[in-house]
Amino acid sequence: MADPSRIGSQLRHFRKERGWTQTELAERTGLKRTALGAYEEGRAEPRLAALVRLAHVLDVSLDALVLGGTNKRMEQDVRVLPIPVDRTTEQERISAVSVKAAAGYAAGLGDPEWIAALPHFALPLPEVPTDRTLRFFQIEGDSMLPLPSGTWVLAEFVEGLGQLGGGRPYILSTREDGLLFKRVENRLDREGDFMLVSNNPAFDSYPYPPEGIREAWRAIGWFSTDWPRTSAEIASTLAAIKQSIRG
């Protein structure tokens, strides 16, 4: 765990360096002034969502804010994760990225205003974790059957690319190929890349370089108005996936 007193000291330093009051910083980030005061005094440790919003508004790296590292200004290509927050409860809300919005997602990746303009909501179900950053993505195509085109995939943010793998499904935001929904095998230690695998055996697996991935989200659930395929078809598909991964 990060040291709350160090975070508080860095937060106060960067805020004063910009000539802002706690109230001004609160307005810019959408956080409560009382919460900022508690962060600066080391009485409370901000959650990841709050840290990301603070780092983005202050225009510093997370390392500088959390660890007291070099005050390096963020570059446009650094993974900055804007997250909508309920100003009353300070709880993260879930943004929804439709197929139509997917084309602009990469361009708006680090833009809080673009992300804030997406539909966002709370999902008060006991199975939905409240301590993680979540996002809904609508998928397109039939490469990940039995999930049909148009399905909404609920996914949680993955902080490091080294955490990808295990043949689990992920939403990947890439530099060249937009949003991809694939199962991922981690081959960083052997080949220096990831193998992307489709559920549908009609689609070939292919390697993907880590530098091409800007964001990664682990799929944890889905919603669709279409019923999935029969259990026999699903079993056949999973067998084909296992064979593809081994081969």
Secondary structure, 3 states (H helix, E strand, C coil): CCCHHHHHHHHHHHHHHCCCCHHHHHHHHCCCHHHHHHHHCCCCCCCHHHHHHHHHHHCCCHHHHHHCCCCCCCCCCCCCCCCCECCCCCCECEEEECHHHHHHHCCCCCCHHHHHHCCEECCCCCCCCCCCCEEEEECCCCCCCCCCCCCEEEEEECCCHHHCCCCEEEEEEECCCCEEEEEEEEECCCCCEEEEECCCCCCCCEEECHHHEEEEEEEEEEECCCCCCCHHHHHHHHHHHHHHHHC
